[in-house]
């Protein structure tokens, strides 16, 4: 993926970013969600497409109302963390 932090809707490798966003939120691989959607698409295309766009609206609303609090916490923790100490080099004896 080119840019993980780009807007999911505007990325070239997603269609509305629904599976990617749901995968991020629930800790599931988006590939499994895409396979599930493609499989269900064979049985009832109209319901799957309508459900996909409905989930897209929910994802968009959730991203606008709650803009990634985890990313802000990670940045704050990274900024307040002390710099790592340089590692000491340890010499190991060579086998003869």
C-alpha positions in Angstrom: 0.0 0.0 0.0 1.3 3.4 -0.9 0.1 5.4 2.1 -1.6 3.9 5.1 -2.5 7.2 6.6 -4.2 8.6 3.5 -7.9 9.2 3.4 -9.5 5.8 2.8 -12.1 7.2 0.4 -9.6 9.0 -1.8 -7.1 6.1 -2.1 -6.6 4.4 -5.4 -6.5 0.9 -4.0 -9.8 0.8 -2.2 -13.5 1.3 -3.1 -14.7 3.7 -0.4 -12.3 1.9 2.0 -15.1 0.0 3.8 -13.3 -3.3 4.3 -10.0 -1.6 5.1 -11.6 0.7 7.7 -13.6 -2.1 9.3 -10.5 -4.3 9.4 -8.6 -1.6 11.2 -11.4 -0.9 13.7 -12.0 -4.6 14.5 -8.5 -6.0 14.1 -9.5 -8.2 11.2 -7.6 -8.6 7.9 -9.4 -6.6 5.2 -8.7 -9.4 2.8 -11.1 -11.7 4.7 -13.8 -9.0 4.6 -13.3 -8.6 0.9 -13.5 -12.4 0.3 -16.7 -12.5 2.4 -18.2 -9.6 0.4 -17.3 -11.1 -2.9 -18.8 -14.5 -1.9 -22.0 -12.9 -0.7 -22.1 -10.9 -3.9 -22.7 -14.1 -5.8 -25.9 -14.9 -3.9 -27.6 -11.5 -3.5 -25.8 -8.7 -5.4 -28.3 -6.0 -4.7 -28.3 -6.6 -0.9 -24.5 -6.7 -0.8 -24.1 -3.6 -2.8 -26.7 -1.7 -0.7 -25.1 -3.0 2.5 -21.6 -2.0 1.3 -22.7 1.5 0.6 -24.6 1.7 3.9 -21.4 0.5 5.8 -19.5 3.1 3.7 -21.7 5.8 5.1 -21.3 4.5 8.6 -17.5 4.4 8.2 -17.4 7.9 6.8 -19.6 9.3 9.6 -17.5 7.6 12.2 -14.2 8.9 10.7 -15.6 12.4 10.6 -17.1 12.3 14.1 -14.3 10.4 15.8 -11.0 11.2 13.9 -8.6 8.4 14.9 -8.0 8.9 18.6 -5.4 6.1 18.6 -3.2 7.9 16.1 -3.2 11.0 18.3 -2.4 9.0 21.4 0.5 7.3 19.6 1.9 10.6 18.5 1.7 12.1 22.0 3.3 9.0 23.5 6.1 9.2 20.9 6.7 12.8 21.5 7.0 12.4 25.3 9.1 9.2 25.2 12.8 9.7 26.1 15.4 9.0 23.4 16.7 5.5 23.4 20.1 4.9 25.0 22.9 3.8 22.6 23.5 0.1 22.9 26.8 -1.1 24.4 29.0 -3.3 22.2 29.9 -6.5 23.8 32.9 -8.4 22.5 32.5 -12.1 22.3 35.5 -14.5 22.4 36.2 -16.2 19.1 36.3 -20.0 18.9 39.7 -21.4 18.1 
